[in-house]
Amino acid sequence: MKPSHHGSIVNGMLVTKLVAIIEKLKETKSMRIFKKGFEKAVEMLEKG
């Protein structure tokens, strides 16, 4: 078991909060730009 795996619960909570924010932003014109940034953020979280 790697020590970095311990933070997966926190990351899961963070992703849940971000998903809620995305739901609110879906109606905005900036959504496409934000989505690219969000995908990059998720990628960074997964690599840890």
Summary of the structure (lengths in Angstrom):
residues: 48
radius of gyration: 12.6
end to end distance: 14.5
largest distance: 42.6
contacts: 92
relative contact order: 0.14
helix: 83%
strand: 0%
